[in-house]
Amino acid sequence: MKDAVASLVNDDIKDLNVYVDDAFLSTEEGKKIMNIVLDSEEVIDLNKITEASRIINKKMDANESLLQDADELDIYSKEKGE
């Protein structure tokens, strides 16, 4: 799943210096959630997450089969350690 999502969106978000690190389905409180985890060589601030989310949402809406009937789409970044 990660490869399919990454190939769909990475070219569109590369100008933000972010890329898809992982994509997976999970179930929380009975809801099926599509998780997309972003990473970068630099710290990803809230503005980048917001902009990347807008781009990814449009792409995922146009390719609903990748969502696999998920109830929610959750896009977030990995935390950078010290």
C-alpha positions as a Markdown table, in Angstrom:
| # | Residue | x | y | z |
|---|---|---|---|---|
| 1 | Met | 0.0 | 0.0 | 0.0 |
| 2 | Lys | 2.8 | 2.4 | 0.8 |
| 3 | Asp | 4.3 | 2.0 | -2.7 |
| 4 | Ala | 0.9 | 2.8 | -4.3 |
| 5 | Val | 0.3 | 5.9 | -2.3 |
| 6 | Ala | 3.9 | 7.1 | -2.6 |
| 7 | Ser | 3.9 | 6.7 | -6.4 |
| 8 | Leu | 0.6 | 8.6 | -6.5 |
| 9 | Val | 1.6 | 11.6 | -4.4 |
| 10 | Asn | 5.4 | 11.9 | -4.0 |
| 11 | Asp | 5.9 | 13.9 | -7.2 |
| 12 | Asp | 3.2 | 16.4 | -6.1 |
| 13 | Ile | 4.6 | 17.0 | -2.6 |
| 14 | Lys | 8.4 | 16.9 | -3.4 |
| 15 | Asp | 8.5 | 20.7 | -3.6 |
| 16 | Leu | 7.6 | 20.7 | 0.1 |
| 17 | Asn | 10.6 | 18.5 | 0.8 |
| 18 | Val | 8.4 | 15.8 | 2.2 |
| 19 | Tyr | 7.7 | 12.2 | 1.1 |
| 20 | Val | 5.4 | 9.3 | 2.0 |
| 21 | Asp | 7.3 | 7.2 | 4.6 |
| 22 | Asp | 4.4 | 4.8 | 5.3 |
| 23 | Ala | 0.8 | 4.1 | 4.4 |
| 24 | Phe | -1.4 | 1.6 | 6.2 |
| 25 | Leu | -4.9 | 0.8 | 7.4 |
| 26 | Ser | -5.8 | 0.7 | 11.1 |
| 27 | Thr | -9.0 | 0.3 | 13.1 |
| 28 | Glu | -9.7 | 2.7 | 16.0 |
| 29 | Glu | -13.0 | 2.8 | 17.9 |
| 30 | Gly | -14.6 | 0.7 | 15.1 |
| 31 | Lys | -13.5 | 3.1 | 12.3 |
| 32 | Lys | -11.3 | 2.0 | 9.5 |
| 33 | Ile | -8.6 | 4.6 | 9.1 |
| 34 | Met | -6.1 | 5.1 | 6.2 |
| 35 | Asn | -2.9 | 6.5 | 7.7 |
| 36 | Ile | -0.3 | 8.3 | 5.6 |
| 37 | Val | 2.9 | 9.1 | 7.4 |
| 38 | Leu | 5.1 | 11.8 | 5.9 |
| 39 | Asp | 8.8 | 12.3 | 6.5 |
| 40 | Ser | 11.6 | 14.7 | 5.5 |
| 41 | Glu | 15.3 | 15.4 | 6.0 |
| 42 | Glu | 14.2 | 18.5 | 7.8 |
| 43 | Val | 11.6 | 19.3 | 10.5 |
| 44 | Ile | 8.1 | 19.3 | 9.0 |
| 45 | Asp | 6.2 | 22.2 | 10.4 |
| 46 | Leu | 2.4 | 22.6 | 10.6 |
| 47 | Asn | 2.2 | 24.6 | 7.4 |
| 48 | Lys | 3.9 | 21.9 | 5.4 |
| 49 | Ile | 1.6 | 19.2 | 6.8 |
| 50 | Thr | -1.4 | 21.4 | 5.9 |
| 51 | Glu | -0.2 | 22.0 | 2.4 |
| 52 | Ala | 0.8 | 18.3 | 1.8 |
| 53 | Ser | -2.6 | 17.2 | 3.2 |
| 54 | Arg | -4.5 | 19.4 | 0.7 |
| 55 | Ile | -2.5 | 17.9 | -2.2 |
| 56 | Ile | -2.8 | 14.3 | -0.9 |
| 57 | Asn | -6.5 | 14.6 | -0.2 |
| 58 | Lys | -7.2 | 15.7 | -3.8 |
| 59 | Lys | -5.1 | 12.8 | -5.2 |
| 60 | Met | -6.7 | 10.2 | -2.9 |
| 61 | Asp | -10.2 | 11.5 | -3.7 |
| 62 | Ala | -9.5 | 11.0 | -7.4 |
| 63 | Asn | -8.2 | 7.4 | -6.6 |
| 64 | Glu | -10.7 | 6.2 | -4.1 |
| 65 | Ser | -9.8 | 2.6 | -4.6 |
| 66 | Leu | -6.6 | 3.2 | -2.6 |
| 67 | Leu | -8.7 | 4.2 | 0.4 |
| 68 | Gln | -10.1 | 0.7 | 0.6 |
| 69 | Asp | -13.4 | 1.8 | 2.0 |
| 70 | Ala | -11.7 | 3.7 | 4.9 |
| 71 | Asp | -13.9 | 5.9 | 7.0 |
| 72 | Glu | -11.2 | 8.5 | 7.6 |
| 73 | Leu | -7.9 | 9.6 | 6.1 |
| 74 | Asp | -5.2 | 10.6 | 8.6 |
| 75 | Ile | -2.1 | 12.4 | 7.3 |
| 76 | Tyr | 0.7 | 13.1 | 9.8 |
| 77 | Ser | 4.5 | 13.4 | 10.1 |
| 78 | Lys | 7.1 | 11.4 | 11.9 |
| 79 | Glu | 8.6 | 13.0 | 14.9 |
| 80 | Lys | 12.2 | 14.1 | 14.7 |
| 81 | Gly | 14.3 | 13.1 | 17.7 |
| 82 | Glu | 17.3 | 15.0 | 19.0 |
